[in-house]
């Protein structure tokens, strides 16, 4: 199986390219979607984020409020490093699950769309 990384900055066209590849029948994994899944209530990342950043980071339904979390981490590199140390390993696990799914389906090529592909070490 060939694994291809699709990366680039904001508004660089990653999503458009991924869409074209999907339309061609290529198995595409969106790391942003995996990131959202990693935070869902009941996951290990959800629990750890609450422990590290406080329970006030949750919304009324108990989900991580990404706007509140963003206000903390986007202006503070130390806090961002704490968050990435929690979330990136969880996203990597989800990514590996997607690779296994692609193998089971007999896919020959998998494309990973991720802005932070190299930084995360995936």
N, C-alpha and C positions, 0 to 999 in steps of 0.2 A: 504494500500500500504506500502510495506517495502522500506525504503530508506537506501541505503548502501553507505558509504563513502569509496572510494578507494584512499589512499594517500600514500606518500612516497617521498623520495628524488630523485634527478636527477639520471637517469639510474637504478632505483630500480625495474623496470618491470611493472609499472602502465599501460603503453600503451599496453603492451603485454597482460596483464590480461584483460584489457578493451576490447581488440580485441576478445579474446576468449569468453568473456561474450556476446558481440554483436553477434558473430557467433552462440551462443546458443539462440538468440532471446531476450536477456535481453535489456531493454531500458537503454542506457548509455549516460550520459551527460558529455562532456569534458569541464572543466572550462577554459582551455586555449583557446578553440575556442570561448567560451562566452566572454573571455577577449578581443579577437580580434574584436568581434562584438561590444563590449561596446565602442570602440574607433572610430568606423566608422563615417565618415563625416555626420553631421546632428544629431548626438546623443548628449545628455546632457553632457556626459563625454568628448566628442570631444571638445565641446565648453569650458568647464571648464579647460581642460588641456591647451588649448590655452591661456586662461585668466591667469592661474597660472604660466605657464612656458614660455609664450611668443609665438607670432605668428610664430616665426622662427622655432618652433617645427613641423610645417606642411611642407609636401613635395610640389612639384610643382602642384600636383592634389588636394591639400588641405587636404590630409589625415595626420594623426599623423605619423611622421617619428619615428618609434620605436627605431631605432639606435641612433638618436639624443636624444630622451627622455632617453634612457638607459644610455647614457653617463652622463646625469645629475643626475639621481636617484640612479644608482648602486654604486656610490662612496660617497653618502651623505644620511645618515639615515633620516635627517630632510626632504629632498626633496622626498625620498621614502615614508615617512609617508604622505606627501601632496598628492602624487600620489595615494596611496592606499585609502586614504579617499575619493578620487574622484571616483576611478574605482571599488572598491569592492562593494559599494552599487549598482552600475549599473549592475555588474555581478550577484549579488543576485537577482535583478529584473528579469534578463534573466533566471536565474536558476528557479525561481518561475514560470515563463512562461512555462518552460520545464516540470515542475512537473504537471502543469495544462494540458498540452498536453498529458502527459503520462496517467493521470486520464481519460481524454476524450477517449483515445484509449483503456481503460480498463486494462492497465498494472498493474501487481501485484507487480512488483519489479522495482525500479529505482536505478541505480548506478551512483554516482557522482565521476568522476575522477578529483582530484585536489591536487596538491602538497601542497597547502597552506590552505587546508580545515579547519583545526582547528584554524589556525591563523586568518582567515577571519571570523570565526564564522558562517559558513554556515551550 
